[in-house]
Amino acid sequence: MERRTFMKLAGAAALSFEAARPTIAQGKATVRWWYHYDNPQNTPASLVAKFEAENPDIKIQAEPIPWGGGTDYINRIFSALVAGNQPDCAMVRLSYLSRFGQMKALEPLDAFLGSWKGRGDIAEDVWKINRAPDGKQYYMPLHYVVIYLYYRPDLLQQAGLQPPKSFEDFLTAAKALTKDGVYGYGMRGGAGCHDNWGPFVLGGGASFDKGGMVTEKALAANRWFVDLAVKHKVVPPSAPTDAFRQIVDAFKAGRTGMAIHHIGSAAEMVGALGDKVSAVPVPRGPDGGGWTYFGDESNAIFTGSKNKEATFRWISFLSSAENNVEQAKLSGQLPITISGAKNWTVHPKRFVEASDASLPIARPLPDNVKTPDFVGRVLPTNLQRALTGGMNPDDLMRAVEQTFHG
């Protein structure tokens, strides 16, 4: 899926925001919205103020929720749903959709979308990706990122190497950069580790299909990944528990030469390293195949909301034209609107190009009720054990297979 297809399928027209405005009961409606940004200092206050000025009958209560590698955030949402004190709407991801469906937790948006004039400014491919198995739309697309490889061009140049394109290239580079207190690769083995595990294990031949985690090719790919820590020792000793903050800080401080993340951390990287940081797609496996994580983000309305019309006004506002651009700036990610992407200049060109070049191998995690457990518990718990020598890597893969297929 190329970006020009991804962003242009719906046509070139950039439509201004005009949400359907159904009647709201007398009195000001309050909409509670849960959100998260990689940089917790970023706040949507200006967007809230603009919306409330345009919609004086609605008050927005925007509540930041800690991300915690995704585990803390989604657990908080599911706990709130069980307790019955969920917000009206929240940022969500595709990997949660089946579990939400099982709980009948989401309000279909189709009736609202039918009269929303901003729909055409979001590519049809995006709507297809977000469509639920029952054919309905429960998600309002918001922004996206693609996982790629950050690297230090100055260090690779000193080693006489080019940015790695294959697993073999990657291991060669990681070994060459591991010296003098610097580790070649800042592996993320803690919360959110699927970002780093996926490109090498799924990219090396594993799959979420039945039996796909325990083929010889899949087992070999996972052994190779674990050996980066256990055998080759090209990752920091803290890798088994390192999450987003740790891998970014280590790379910024010059303690690692390569790291896997997305454009959301580009501003931090450039702020610390200037032109001594660049990015390319993650390396591909021995057979030329590849996989990287398509980081989707949407808003959804919970069925328990007492103010669904007002809530739709808010989430559609965030996904409209210039509002979506401002929202993407706060998230550090890429705008979902065609009009917003057309003249995007927030990130340096090299990181946008790396994101674009990664789209052909980019995929979301499976839409399965087991995916949140895989992300939040199964993979990080078992990967940590494997990286510290406490588990056979093959048993990790059996645990993942068991999670999805019993």
C-alpha positions as a LaTeX table, in Angstrom:
\begin{tabular}{lrrr}
\hline
Residue & $x$ (\AA) & $y$ (\AA) & $z$ (\AA) \\
\hline
Met1 & 0.00 & 0.00 & 0.00 \\
Glu2 & 1.77 & 3.14 & $-1.21$ \\
Arg3 & 1.16 & 6.47 & 0.45 \\
Arg4 & 0.03 & 8.12 & $-2.76$ \\
Thr5 & $-2.71$ & 5.48 & $-2.96$ \\
Phe6 & $-3.34$ & 5.59 & 0.78 \\
Met7 & $-3.84$ & 9.35 & 0.87 \\
Lys8 & $-5.41$ & 10.03 & $-2.55$ \\
Leu9 & $-8.00$ & 7.34 & $-3.15$ \\
Ala10 & $-10.79$ & 9.52 & $-1.92$ \\
Gly11 & $-9.91$ & 12.27 & $-4.38$ \\
Ala12 & $-8.14$ & 15.56 & $-4.21$ \\
Ala13 & $-10.89$ & 17.68 & $-2.76$ \\
Ala14 & $-10.16$ & 19.09 & 0.68 \\
Leu15 & $-13.46$ & 19.64 & 2.39 \\
Ser16 & $-13.96$ & 22.12 & 5.17 \\
Phe17 & $-15.45$ & 20.95 & 8.46 \\
Glu18 & $-19.20$ & 20.85 & 8.70 \\
Ala19 & $-20.51$ & 18.15 & 11.02 \\
Ala20 & $-24.11$ & 17.16 & 11.13 \\
Arg21 & $-25.71$ & 19.15 & 13.91 \\
Pro22 & $-28.58$ & 17.18 & 15.39 \\
Thr23 & $-30.58$ & 18.75 & 18.16 \\
Ile24 & $-29.03$ & 18.51 & 21.62 \\
Ala25 & $-31.18$ & 18.61 & 24.73 \\
Gln26 & $-31.48$ & 21.96 & 26.45 \\
Gly27 & $-28.50$ & 22.89 & 28.61 \\
Lys28 & $-24.81$ & 22.54 & 27.91 \\
Ala29 & $-23.68$ & 18.98 & 27.14 \\
Thr30 & $-20.37$ & 17.82 & 28.63 \\
Val31 & $-18.24$ & 15.44 & 26.56 \\
Arg32 & $-15.49$ & 13.50 & 28.36 \\
Trp33 & $-12.62$ & 12.54 & 26.05 \\
Trp34 & $-9.65$ & 10.35 & 27.00 \\
Tyr35 & $-6.47$ & 10.87 & 25.01 \\
His36 & $-2.73$ & 10.29 & 25.14 \\
Tyr37 & 0.29 & 11.92 & 23.49 \\
Asp38 & 3.87 & 10.65 & 23.46 \\
Asn39 & 4.89 & 14.01 & 24.89 \\
Pro40 & 2.70 & 14.41 & 28.01 \\
Gln41 & 3.42 & 18.15 & 28.05 \\
Asn42 & 1.38 & 18.60 & 24.88 \\
Thr43 & $-2.19$ & 19.68 & 25.51 \\
Pro44 & $-5.23$ & 20.02 & 23.22 \\
Ala45 & $-6.39$ & 23.15 & 25.10 \\
Ser46 & $-6.37$ & 25.36 & 21.99 \\
Leu47 & $-8.44$ & 22.84 & 20.03 \\
Val48 & $-10.88$ & 22.54 & 22.91 \\
Ala49 & $-11.19$ & 26.34 & 23.09 \\
Lys50 & $-11.80$ & 26.60 & 19.34 \\
Phe51 & $-14.42$ & 23.87 & 19.40 \\
Glu52 & $-16.26$ & 25.33 & 22.38 \\
Ala53 & $-16.31$ & 28.75 & 20.72 \\
Glu54 & $-17.89$ & 27.18 & 17.62 \\
Asn55 & $-20.20$ & 24.98 & 19.71 \\
Pro56 & $-21.28$ & 27.00 & 22.76 \\
Asp57 & $-23.78$ & 24.29 & 23.74 \\
Ile58 & $-20.98$ & 21.75 & 24.36 \\
Lys59 & $-18.22$ & 21.61 & 26.97 \\
Ile60 & $-15.21$ & 19.33 & 26.37 \\
Gln61 & $-13.55$ & 17.63 & 29.33 \\
Ala62 & $-10.24$ & 16.39 & 27.87 \\
Glu63 & $-8.49$ & 13.93 & 30.17 \\
Pro64 & $-4.90$ & 12.76 & 29.49 \\
Ile65 & $-4.35$ & 9.07 & 30.28 \\
Pro66 & $-0.80$ & 7.66 & 30.64 \\
Trp67 & 0.13 & 5.46 & 27.70 \\
Gly68 & 2.45 & 3.04 & 29.51 \\
Gly69 & 3.44 & 1.24 & 26.32 \\
Gly70 & $-0.25$ & 0.86 & 25.51 \\
Thr71 & $-0.89$ & $-1.54$ & 28.36 \\
Asp72 & $-1.77$ & 1.06 & 30.99 \\
Tyr73 & $-3.97$ & 3.00 & 28.60 \\
Ile74 & $-6.08$ & 0.14 & 27.28 \\
Asn75 & $-6.38$ & $-1.52$ & 30.69 \\
Arg76 & $-7.71$ & 1.75 & 32.05 \\
Ile77 & $-10.34$ & 1.88 & 29.29 \\
Phe78 & $-11.49$ & $-1.71$ & 29.77 \\
Ser79 & $-11.57$ & $-1.30$ & 33.54 \\
Ala80 & $-13.70$ & 1.84 & 33.16 \\
Leu81 & $-16.08$ & 0.00 & 30.82 \\
Val82 & $-16.52$ & $-2.83$ & 33.30 \\
Ala83 & $-17.08$ & $-0.35$ & 36.13 \\
Gly84 & $-19.48$ & 1.74 & 34.06 \\
Asn85 & $-17.53$ & 4.99 & 34.44 \\
Gln86 & $-16.07$ & 5.20 & 30.95 \\
Pro87 & $-15.75$ & 8.55 & 29.14 \\
Asp88 & $-17.98$ & 9.52 & 26.23 \\
Cys89 & $-15.17$ & 8.90 & 23.75 \\
Ala90 & $-11.49$ & 7.99 & 23.63 \\
Met91 & $-8.54$ & 7.45 & 21.35 \\
Val92 & $-8.49$ & 3.78 & 20.30 \\
Arg93 & $-6.63$ & 1.39 & 18.02 \\
Leu94 & $-7.71$ & $-1.34$ & 15.62 \\
Ser95 & $-6.22$ & $-4.06$ & 17.79 \\
Tyr96 & $-8.89$ & $-3.29$ & 20.42 \\
Leu97 & $-11.86$ & $-3.50$ & 18.05 \\
Ser98 & $-12.77$ & $-7.17$ & 18.50 \\
Arg99 & $-12.66$ & $-6.92$ & 22.28 \\
Phe100 & $-14.81$ & $-3.79$ & 22.18 \\
Gly101 & $-17.19$ & $-5.67$ & 19.90 \\
Gln102 & $-17.36$ & $-8.59$ & 22.30 \\
Met103 & $-18.34$ & $-6.13$ & 25.05 \\
Lys104 & $-20.78$ & $-4.26$ & 22.75 \\
Ala105 & $-18.98$ & $-1.16$ & 23.96 \\
Leu106 & $-18.98$ & 1.05 & 20.85 \\
Glu107 & $-21.60$ & 3.17 & 19.14 \\
Pro108 & $-21.79$ & 2.73 & 15.33 \\
Leu109 & $-20.94$ & 5.98 & 13.55 \\
Asp110 & $-22.56$ & 5.22 & 10.18 \\
Ala111 & $-25.66$ & 7.35 & 10.75 \\
Phe112 & $-23.51$ & 10.33 & 11.72 \\
Leu113 & $-21.01$ & 9.77 & 8.89 \\
Gly114 & $-23.77$ & 9.75 & 6.30 \\
Ser115 & $-24.30$ & 13.49 & 6.77 \\
Trp116 & $-20.75$ & 14.51 & 7.70 \\
Lys117 & $-19.19$ & 16.53 & 4.87 \\
Gly118 & $-15.63$ & 15.92 & 6.04 \\
Arg119 & $-15.74$ & 12.22 & 5.20 \\
Gly120 & $-14.34$ & 12.70 & 1.70 \\
Asp121 & $-11.15$ & 14.28 & 3.07 \\
Ile122 & $-10.17$ & 10.90 & 4.52 \\
Ala123 & $-9.05$ & 8.31 & 1.97 \\
Glu124 & $-11.41$ & 5.42 & 1.29 \\
Asp125 & $-8.55$ & 3.00 & 2.05 \\
Val126 & $-8.54$ & 4.30 & 5.60 \\
Trp127 & $-12.27$ & 3.71 & 6.02 \\
Lys128 & $-11.81$ & 0.17 & 4.67 \\
Ile129 & $-8.98$ & $-0.55$ & 7.12 \\
Asn130 & $-11.11$ & 0.74 & 10.00 \\
Arg131 & $-14.33$ & $-1.05$ & 9.03 \\
Ala132 & $-15.48$ & $-3.68$ & 11.55 \\
Pro133 & $-16.20$ & $-7.30$ & 10.55 \\
Asp134 & $-19.94$ & $-6.54$ & 10.77 \\
Gly135 & $-19.49$ & $-3.91$ & 8.06 \\
Lys136 & $-20.06$ & $-0.93$ & 10.34 \\
Gln137 & $-17.81$ & 2.00 & 11.14 \\
Tyr138 & $-17.12$ & 2.37 & 14.86 \\
Tyr139 & $-13.87$ & 4.34 & 14.51 \\
Met140 & $-13.27$ & 7.93 & 13.42 \\
Pro141 & $-9.72$ & 7.95 & 11.92 \\
Leu142 & $-7.45$ & 10.50 & 13.59 \\
His143 & $-3.75$ & 10.11 & 12.74 \\
Tyr144 & $-1.20$ & 7.42 & 11.90 \\
Val145 & 2.46 & 6.47 & 12.00 \\
Val146 & 4.61 & 3.70 & 10.59 \\
Ile147 & 7.43 & 2.07 & 12.54 \\
Tyr148 & 10.87 & 2.54 & 10.94 \\
Leu149 & 14.57 & 2.38 & 11.86 \\
Tyr150 & 16.40 & 5.35 & 13.34 \\
Tyr151 & 20.16 & 5.30 & 12.82 \\
Arg152 & 23.22 & 7.45 & 13.34 \\
Pro153 & 24.63 & 8.29 & 9.88 \\
Asp154 & 27.85 & 9.62 & 11.40 \\
Leu155 & 28.55 & 6.38 & 13.27 \\
Leu156 & 27.71 & 4.18 & 10.29 \\
Gln157 & 29.94 & 6.31 & 8.08 \\
Gln158 & 32.81 & 5.92 & 10.53 \\
Ala159 & 32.28 & 2.16 & 10.37 \\
Gly160 & 32.20 & 2.23 & 6.55 \\
Leu161 & 28.62 & 0.96 & 6.45 \\
Gln162 & 25.36 & 1.93 & 4.77 \\
Pro163 & 21.96 & 1.92 & 6.52 \\
Pro164 & 20.93 & $-1.75$ & 6.84 \\
Lys165 & 18.47 & $-3.16$ & 4.32 \\
Ser166 & 18.55 & $-6.81$ & 5.41 \\
Phe167 & 18.73 & $-8.70$ & 8.69 \\
Glu168 & 22.33 & $-9.61$ & 7.88 \\
Asp169 & 23.18 & $-5.94$ & 7.26 \\
Phe170 & 21.51 & $-5.04$ & 10.55 \\
Leu171 & 23.52 & $-7.53$ & 12.59 \\
Thr172 & 26.74 & $-6.41$ & 10.91 \\
Ala173 & 25.97 & $-2.78$ & 11.74 \\
Ala174 & 24.91 & $-3.58$ & 15.32 \\
Lys175 & 28.17 & $-5.44$ & 15.95 \\
Ala176 & 30.26 & $-2.67$ & 14.42 \\
Leu177 & 28.58 & 0.03 & 16.51 \\
Thr178 & 28.82 & $-1.89$ & 19.79 \\
Lys179 & 31.98 & $-0.49$ & 21.37 \\
Asp180 & 33.25 & 2.12 & 23.81 \\
Gly181 & 30.09 & 2.07 & 25.92 \\
Val182 & 27.77 & 2.32 & 22.90 \\
Tyr183 & 25.41 & $-0.50$ & 21.92 \\
Gly184 & 24.49 & $-1.06$ & 18.31 \\
Tyr185 & 20.76 & $-1.40$ & 18.85 \\
Gly186 & 18.47 & 0.02 & 21.52 \\
Met187 & 16.06 & $-2.90$ & 21.72 \\
Arg188 & 12.62 & $-2.37$ & 23.22 \\
Gly189 & 11.96 & $-5.50$ & 25.25 \\
Gly190 & 9.52 & $-3.99$ & 27.75 \\
Ala191 & 6.11 & $-2.37$ & 27.23 \\
Gly192 & 5.32 & $-1.91$ & 23.54 \\
Cys193 & 7.93 & $-4.48$ & 22.48 \\
His194 & 5.81 & $-5.67$ & 19.55 \\
Asp195 & 7.14 & $-2.58$ & 17.72 \\
Asn196 & 10.63 & $-4.12$ & 17.74 \\
Trp197 & 9.84 & $-7.83$ & 17.79 \\
Gly198 & 7.46 & $-7.67$ & 14.83 \\
Pro199 & 9.85 & $-6.36$ & 12.14 \\
Phe200 & 12.30 & $-9.20$ & 12.79 \\
Val201 & 9.99 & $-12.08$ & 13.72 \\
Leu202 & 6.92 & $-11.36$ & 11.58 \\
Gly203 & 9.26 & $-9.89$ & 8.95 \\
Gly204 & 11.29 & $-13.10$ & 9.17 \\
Gly205 & 8.38 & $-15.37$ & 8.36 \\
Ala206 & 6.11 & $-15.74$ & 11.41 \\
Ser207 & 2.41 & $-14.93$ & 11.11 \\
Phe208 & $-0.71$ & $-14.67$ & 13.25 \\
Asp209 & $-2.43$ & $-17.37$ & 11.17 \\
Lys210 & $-3.05$ & $-20.70$ & 12.89 \\
Gly211 & 0.30 & $-22.45$ & 13.19 \\
Gly212 & 2.11 & $-19.36$ & 11.94 \\
Met213 & 4.17 & $-18.83$ & 15.09 \\
Val214 & 5.58 & $-22.36$ & 15.27 \\
Thr215 & 6.83 & $-23.03$ & 11.74 \\
Glu216 & 10.57 & $-23.59$ & 11.48 \\
Lys217 & 10.95 & $-20.25$ & 9.71 \\
Ala218 & 9.05 & $-18.46$ & 12.49 \\
Leu219 & 11.02 & $-20.16$ & 15.26 \\
Ala220 & 14.32 & $-19.35$ & 13.52 \\
Ala221 & 13.37 & $-15.68$ & 13.14 \\
Asn222 & 12.55 & $-15.39$ & 16.85 \\
Arg223 & 15.78 & $-17.15$ & 17.86 \\
Trp224 & 17.68 & $-14.66$ & 15.71 \\
Phe225 & 15.99 & $-11.74$ & 17.43 \\
Val226 & 16.59 & $-13.07$ & 20.94 \\
Asp227 & 20.23 & $-13.77$ & 20.07 \\
Leu228 & 20.81 & $-10.06$ & 19.52 \\
Ala229 & 20.76 & $-9.87$ & 23.31 \\
Val230 & 21.75 & $-13.35$ & 24.48 \\
Lys231 & 24.47 & $-14.29$ & 21.99 \\
His232 & 25.67 & $-11.14$ & 20.24 \\
Lys233 & 25.12 & $-8.71$ & 23.14 \\
Val234 & 24.57 & $-5.74$ & 20.82 \\
Val235 & 21.77 & $-4.33$ & 22.99 \\
Pro236 & 21.96 & $-2.62$ & 26.41 \\
Pro237 & 21.65 & $-4.85$ & 29.50 \\
Ser238 & 18.43 & $-2.98$ & 30.28 \\
Ala239 & 16.82 & $-4.05$ & 26.97 \\
Pro240 & 14.52 & $-6.71$ & 28.51 \\
Thr241 & 12.59 & $-4.02$ & 30.38 \\
Asp242 & 13.24 & $-0.95$ & 28.21 \\
Ala243 & 10.13 & 0.76 & 26.84 \\
Phe244 & 9.54 & 3.87 & 24.73 \\
Arg245 & 11.13 & 6.40 & 27.07 \\
Gln246 & 14.24 & 4.34 & 27.67 \\
Ile247 & 15.03 & 3.57 & 24.02 \\
Val248 & 14.49 & 7.19 & 22.94 \\
Asp249 & 16.58 & 8.61 & 25.78 \\
Ala250 & 19.41 & 6.14 & 25.14 \\
Phe251 & 19.50 & 7.00 & 21.44 \\
Lys252 & 19.40 & 10.74 & 22.12 \\
Ala253 & 22.24 & 10.40 & 24.62 \\
Gly254 & 24.44 & 8.51 & 22.16 \\
Arg255 & 24.32 & 5.24 & 24.10 \\
Thr256 & 22.82 & 3.35 & 21.14 \\
Gly257 & 23.45 & 3.58 & 17.41 \\
Met258 & 20.09 & 2.33 & 16.09 \\
Ala259 & 16.54 & 2.30 & 17.46 \\
Ile260 & 13.12 & 1.33 & 16.15 \\
His261 & 10.24 & 3.75 & 16.61 \\
His262 & 8.24 & 6.17 & 14.45 \\
Ile263 & 8.02 & 9.79 & 13.36 \\
Gly264 & 6.41 & 10.76 & 16.66 \\
Ser265 & 9.86 & 10.85 & 18.28 \\
Ala266 & 11.59 & 12.66 & 15.39 \\
Ala267 & 11.45 & 16.11 & 17.00 \\
Glu268 & 13.15 & 14.81 & 20.14 \\
Met269 & 15.78 & 12.98 & 18.13 \\
Val270 & 16.59 & 16.01 & 15.98 \\
Gly271 & 16.56 & 18.30 & 19.01 \\
Ala272 & 19.31 & 16.21 & 20.58 \\
Leu273 & 21.29 & 15.08 & 17.54 \\
Gly274 & 20.55 & 17.49 & 14.68 \\
Asp275 & 21.65 & 16.02 & 11.36 \\
Lys276 & 23.32 & 13.09 & 13.13 \\
Val277 & 20.07 & 11.15 & 13.01 \\
Ser278 & 18.16 & 9.79 & 10.04 \\
Ala279 & 15.72 & 6.98 & 9.30 \\
Val280 & 15.03 & 4.20 & 6.80 \\
Pro281 & 12.49 & 1.36 & 6.61 \\
Val282 & 13.15 & $-1.56$ & 8.95 \\
Pro283 & 15.36 & $-4.24$ & 7.39 \\
Arg284 & 13.81 & $-7.11$ & 5.45 \\
Gly285 & 14.13 & $-10.82$ & 6.10 \\
Pro286 & 16.24 & $-13.41$ & 4.26 \\
Asp287 & 13.50 & $-14.07$ & 1.69 \\
Gly288 & 13.03 & $-10.36$ & 0.99 \\
Gly289 & 9.79 & $-10.18$ & 2.94 \\
Gly290 & 9.16 & $-7.60$ & 5.58 \\
Trp291 & 6.73 & $-6.40$ & 8.21 \\
Thr292 & 6.37 & $-3.20$ & 10.15 \\
Tyr293 & 3.69 & $-1.86$ & 12.41 \\
Phe294 & 1.05 & 0.46 & 11.00 \\
Gly295 & 0.25 & 2.57 & 14.04 \\
Asp296 & $-3.35$ & 3.62 & 13.61 \\
Glu297 & $-5.20$ & 5.91 & 15.99 \\
Ser298 & $-8.89$ & 6.77 & 15.93 \\
Asn299 & $-11.59$ & 8.09 & 18.22 \\
Ala300 & $-14.62$ & 6.04 & 19.19 \\
Ile301 & $-17.87$ & 6.78 & 21.02 \\
Phe302 & $-18.87$ & 4.42 & 23.83 \\
Thr303 & $-22.44$ & 3.16 & 23.93 \\
Gly304 & $-22.79$ & 4.40 & 27.50 \\
Ser305 & $-22.44$ & 8.02 & 26.42 \\
Lys306 & $-25.45$ & 10.18 & 27.22 \\
Asn307 & $-24.33$ & 12.82 & 24.69 \\
Lys308 & $-23.63$ & 10.91 & 21.49 \\
Glu309 & $-24.53$ & 13.73 & 19.09 \\
Ala310 & $-22.31$ & 16.20 & 20.93 \\
Thr311 & $-19.55$ & 13.60 & 21.12 \\
Phe312 & $-19.67$ & 13.04 & 17.38 \\
Arg313 & $-19.34$ & 16.77 & 16.81 \\
Trp314 & $-16.13$ & 16.69 & 18.85 \\
Ile315 & $-14.47$ & 13.66 & 17.28 \\
Ser316 & $-15.38$ & 14.77 & 13.75 \\
Phe317 & $-13.98$ & 18.22 & 14.53 \\
Leu318 & $-10.63$ & 16.60 & 15.41 \\
Ser319 & $-10.60$ & 14.70 & 12.10 \\
Ser320 & $-11.39$ & 17.72 & 9.94 \\
Ala321 & $-9.02$ & 19.75 & 7.77 \\
Glu322 & $-6.89$ & 22.24 & 9.73 \\
Asn323 & $-8.07$ & 20.85 & 13.08 \\
Asn324 & $-6.61$ & 17.48 & 12.16 \\
Val325 & $-3.32$ & 19.15 & 11.27 \\
Glu326 & $-3.14$ & 20.79 & 14.71 \\
Gln327 & $-4.07$ & 17.49 & 16.36 \\
Ala328 & $-1.31$ & 15.68 & 14.44 \\
Lys329 & 1.21 & 18.26 & 15.61 \\
Leu330 & 0.29 & 17.50 & 19.21 \\
Ser331 & 0.50 & 13.75 & 18.70 \\
Gly332 & 3.74 & 13.99 & 16.74 \\
Gln333 & 2.17 & 11.72 & 14.13 \\
Leu334 & 0.92 & 12.22 & 10.58 \\
Pro335 & $-2.47$ & 13.78 & 9.70 \\
Ile336 & $-5.15$ & 11.42 & 8.43 \\
Thr337 & $-6.77$ & 13.99 & 6.12 \\
Ile338 & $-5.84$ & 14.31 & 2.47 \\
Ser339 & $-5.72$ & 18.08 & 2.76 \\
Gly340 & $-3.53$ & 17.95 & 5.86 \\
Ala341 & $-1.02$ & 15.52 & 4.38 \\
Lys342 & $-0.68$ & 17.50 & 1.16 \\
Asn343 & 1.45 & 20.29 & 2.60 \\
Trp344 & 2.75 & 18.68 & 5.80 \\
Thr345 & 6.00 & 20.35 & 6.88 \\
Val346 & 6.07 & 19.62 & 10.61 \\
His347 & 8.61 & 16.80 & 10.39 \\
Pro348 & 11.91 & 16.92 & 8.48 \\
Lys349 & 11.51 & 15.44 & 5.02 \\
Arg350 & 13.79 & 12.45 & 5.65 \\
Phe351 & 11.47 & 11.08 & 8.34 \\
Val352 & 8.33 & 11.56 & 6.24 \\
Glu353 & 10.09 & 9.78 & 3.37 \\
Ala354 & 11.07 & 6.89 & 5.65 \\
Ser355 & 7.43 & 6.61 & 6.74 \\
Asp356 & 6.24 & 6.67 & 3.12 \\
Ala357 & 8.80 & 4.06 & 2.05 \\
Ser358 & 7.67 & 1.78 & 4.88 \\
Leu359 & 3.99 & 1.66 & 3.87 \\
Pro360 & 4.31 & $-1.30$ & 1.45 \\
Ile361 & 5.18 & $-3.62$ & 4.36 \\
Ala362 & 3.09 & $-1.85$ & 7.05 \\
Arg363 & 0.30 & $-3.78$ & 8.75 \\
Pro364 & $-1.81$ & $-3.30$ & 11.89 \\
Leu365 & $-1.84$ & $-5.96$ & 14.57 \\
Pro366 & $-4.63$ & $-8.52$ & 14.10 \\
Asp367 & $-8.16$ & $-7.53$ & 14.97 \\
Asn368 & $-8.61$ & $-10.26$ & 17.55 \\
Val369 & $-9.99$ & $-10.29$ & 21.08 \\
Lys370 & $-6.65$ & $-11.75$ & 22.21 \\
Thr371 & $-4.51$ & $-8.95$ & 20.76 \\
Pro372 & $-4.64$ & $-6.64$ & 23.81 \\
Asp373 & $-3.46$ & $-9.53$ & 26.01 \\
Phe374 & $-0.71$ & $-10.35$ & 23.51 \\
Val375 & 0.49 & $-6.74$ & 23.51 \\
Gly376 & 0.11 & $-6.04$ & 27.20 \\
Arg377 & 1.10 & $-9.31$ & 28.85 \\
Val378 & 2.00 & $-12.33$ & 26.73 \\
Leu379 & 4.75 & $-10.90$ & 24.55 \\
Pro380 & 6.50 & $-8.57$ & 27.03 \\
Thr381 & 6.42 & $-11.14$ & 29.86 \\
Asn382 & 7.77 & $-14.01$ & 27.77 \\
Leu383 & 10.19 & $-11.90$ & 25.74 \\
Gln384 & 11.75 & $-10.58$ & 28.94 \\
Arg385 & 12.31 & $-14.14$ & 30.12 \\
Ala386 & 13.81 & $-15.17$ & 26.78 \\
Leu387 & 16.13 & $-12.15$ & 26.62 \\
Thr388 & 17.47 & $-12.88$ & 30.10 \\
Gly389 & 18.03 & $-16.58$ & 29.38 \\
Gly390 & 15.14 & $-17.75$ & 31.54 \\
Met391 & 13.08 & $-19.20$ & 28.68 \\
Asn392 & 13.79 & $-21.09$ & 25.50 \\
Pro393 & 12.92 & $-18.71$ & 22.61 \\
Asp394 & 10.80 & $-21.45$ & 21.03 \\
Asp395 & 8.61 & $-21.53$ & 24.14 \\
Leu396 & 7.95 & $-17.82$ & 23.66 \\
Met397 & 6.55 & $-18.56$ & 20.21 \\
Arg398 & 4.47 & $-21.42$ & 21.54 \\
Ala399 & 3.00 & $-19.05$ & 24.12 \\
Val400 & 2.03 & $-16.57$ & 21.39 \\
Glu401 & 0.53 & $-19.36$ & 19.28 \\
Gln402 & $-1.41$ & $-20.62$ & 22.31 \\
Thr403 & $-2.74$ & $-17.13$ & 23.01 \\
Phe404 & $-4.34$ & $-16.76$ & 19.60 \\
His405 & $-5.22$ & $-20.34$ & 18.69 \\
Gly406 & $-5.32$ & $-22.42$ & 21.89 \\
\hline
\end{tabular}
